[in-house]
Amino acid sequence: FQSIKGQPMKALAAAVLLVLVTGCGQGKAIFNVDIHSFMAGTGADTIPYLIAPASSGSVSTFSRVQLPPGFGSSVVDSVRITVGNANLMNSSGTGTVGFSIFFASDSAGTMTAASALNIPPTTVSGSNTVPVAITGDLSPAIYGLFASDTLWMRIAATGNNPGVTPVTGTGVLTALVIRVVLQDKIL
């Protein structure tokens, strides 16, 4: 390590980190977790949909999420999706597609968990790509899950087709960053 005015770089880095953490608010640490990076390339970021005429339906994708270690003794103050985007790449038909996001400690638990965030339905029609923003505060009921180092997420696409032509297409997640604010008990 090189030194600056007699201080080793390691000590300087620790001092800068302390200033940054205390600058986040009294006793709070903020982590931005790029959930999309866990899904990209695995197929979990893509949800094909086919909604039969005059009906509704839902399809899901699951993903395991690794969080930074040491969260176990922390208290989660808030969880928010700060950056979230998807493209609804519709192939045919006219209808609506919305999203719901679920979290649990295992993949099976996401099937019975209450929704942590709902994104209102977006109209799709013909051969067209429609961008959808996915942002908002997650339900406080799931905050405790973010105190562990692993959790599961399920994204469900729910569609409605009032017409006589099947609605077909693919929802593709392009970004998903979650901000987790913790009280200061990180190990």
Disulfide bonds with the S-S distance in Angstrom:
none
